Amino acid sequence: MATKRVVKKSVVAGAAGGAGISIGALSRATGIPVQTLRTWERRYGAPVPERKPSGHRLYSLAEVERLRGISALLAAGHRAADVLPRSDAERSVMRDTAAGSGETASPALRVGPAGEPLDFTPVLQAVRRFDRPAIVAWLHAQWSRLGPLLFLQDLAGPFLQRIGEQWSDGTIEIRHEHFATACLTDVLREVREPFDRQAKGPRVVAALLSGDRHEGGLLMAGVLLAVRGFRVVYLGVDTPAAEVVGAAKEANVAAVVVSVSRSVPAAAARRGVVALRGALPKRVAVWLGGSGSPEKVAGCTRFQSLAEMDAVLAASRR
């Protein structure tokens, strides 16, 4: 009993002496969302916290560098389930192997259990009861499990589609649809942030056409760009062409990415894209995506899917 009391005192003394940091500080230092850290701890037993008498987590400063190394491996295409349970020595070998093979720090489409169907039932139930913590926790868990590209391709897009279908058939109301979309967009912005901080590649403007306010596809493209190392100048919804052109010139961007939702009439979408292409310098590429984007616009590249876009981004970064 005496030994246990001494150990407990040393832990408390370490906390008071600044030997550890909170989970929020750890998240800020590593760029890994708090919810993801908690998911990893629960699922893989890492990172390992000490506990203050209040029950709050307290992490060793050594966890900062360890988690940054883990983040690098995840960004290189490894799954959390393959990385977290390993020892520091094993992860070091994985990093050395990747460096020796010339792999870029970018995930590949092989990340995650390809083809495994996702069960949206729990999260759709959470949407109907406006349970934001449950929705966000589920999204973060899937991000950790699938990796960036499969999360975007196999979860985020289908999730928005499923929400739209349930609104159309009367299962949920517009308030539920707006709520669910807001939860997903918040998570997409959060998971993009650490990649934004590390990005050193070309700048790219991301925007919607004037009048278009459905930014789900653009947010997903923004995450993909950041993951691939591009510096994203995100202009967002309802952006006049003149503003896109101004940002492209002032930020000296390599490309402008435009997502067009189905809500934009086909003729208006084509006029908007053609006008934008004509006003931009020829050196600036125009990349189109979204279900409402026009086909075969001279001087523009249209992507049918995030996978197709990722292949071009990966090649351009190499």
Secondary structure as UniProt FT lines:
FT   HELIX           2..16
FT   TURN            17..18
FT   STRAND          20..21
FT   HELIX           23..30
FT   HELIX           34..44
FT   STRAND          50..51
FT   TURN            53..54
FT   STRAND          57..60
FT   HELIX           62..75
FT   TURN            76..77
FT   HELIX           80..83
FT   TURN            84..85
FT   HELIX           88..101
FT   TURN            109..110
FT   TURN            114..115
FT   HELIX           121..128
FT   TURN            129..130
FT   HELIX           132..146
FT   HELIX           148..150
FT   HELIX           151..156
FT   HELIX           157..168
FT   TURN            169..170
FT   HELIX           174..198
FT   STRAND          203..208
FT   TURN            210..211
FT   HELIX           216..227
FT   TURN            228..229
FT   STRAND          231..236
FT   HELIX           241..250
FT   TURN            251..252
FT   STRAND          255..259
FT   TURN            262..263
FT   HELIX           266..279
FT   TURN            282..283
FT   STRAND          285..289
FT   TURN            291..292
FT   TURN            298..299
FT   STRAND          300..302
FT   HELIX           306..317
//
